[in-house]
Structure formats: C-alpha cells, structure tokens
C-alpha cells in the first residue's frame, strides 16, 4: 500500500498532534517539550526553518514526521508516527526513505535523531537506513531518550 507525502498545512495540525500523542501515550508519556512542539507546531518547528510532512492513504492521514532545524545544514528527524491501524504496512520505512531523499535534495550535511532502547524495531529501521549510534549528550530534552543516532548525508 503506497501513501502520498504532503507538506504541512495548518489544516493538518490536529492530525500531526493526534498521531504523536497516540504514539507517545502508547509507549511513554507526553513531556513538556512535546506539548510545545505539538500544540504550536507551526511556530516551534516550521517558522525556525523546519518542516513537517504527513503521509496520506486516500484521504486518511496515516503518518507524519518533522525536521527540526539545529543549524544551517543539520536537522533533527523527529515526531515520526504511524497510525496504529496502519502499522505493519511499511509506512514508517516509506516515510524514512522520503525523509532521507528530501534531506539529500536540500543538500543537508546531517540528520540526527533521538530514540529509546525500549523500541528495538525502530532502532533496527534507523540502522537499516544508515543511521549510526553516537554518544548521547548530558543535557537531552526528553527523559525517554537514551539513544542518539546520526546519518551523514
């Protein structure tokens, strides 16, 4: 099953938030930084130079991810979620392929992401796409993050 990837528009703000809240509540909990990024996604992600993409199957929004600008050519890949009823259809891998392709088209140098050792399937996908484990800094923003990975583009 293929999906269409669409760039963020304000009409997708609730879908972006709902997908991420459902994922966070399933595996972890919503932290203060999550609340800001999800409630004010346009101001906290897009206006500072980031991007949000959504995956649609027909008219349903089935997945999403964001690029949060770190510096000129480095972005954090985050807020990636797939609707629970669409899991197991490779939507996450389709989103990852699209994300890496987009980053290369933008001529970025690096993508980073933070994850958790409690999500071995996700870590396997990141490794499959070339992300390498790197040391985690001391002042991370999320208590759930105990893994940091980077992909040099």
Phi, psi and omega in degrees: 000123180265155178235157175262134177262130181232145177286155182301138167226152182308331181293345179264001184302315181293322178295317178301312180295312184298318179299316182288320178298316180299316180295313181299316181291334178289320187251332187218232174205164182277124181260163182307319180295324176300314182303317181294310183296324183277322181286325183238049188300322180295315181285325186267340181245307188283311183301323177283007176109013180265186183218151172230134176235148177236152177251130180240138171244111191059242180257356182275133171278117187248351180193172181195166170197166178225159169245120178255123184292129176258309174209185192313311184239024178231132183227149174265127175273122184203181179053039177272126180211149175233135179304136186307321182286352179250005178294151179086006179248016179067019178297321179300319179290324176297318178297319180296316177301315180297316181299314181293319178298315179299314181299320178293320178298327179281354181062039175285159180269326190205144168244139173237158174210157175242141181214198183223143176293350176281358182238066184299327179295318178295316179299321178299318179296315180300315179297319179302326181268008172099001177290138180247145177290136176227162181299142179274132178288168184281334188253051181289155187274343184236135178291335182285342185278117173231012179223135172235137180226153179226151174232115174280129183262000000 
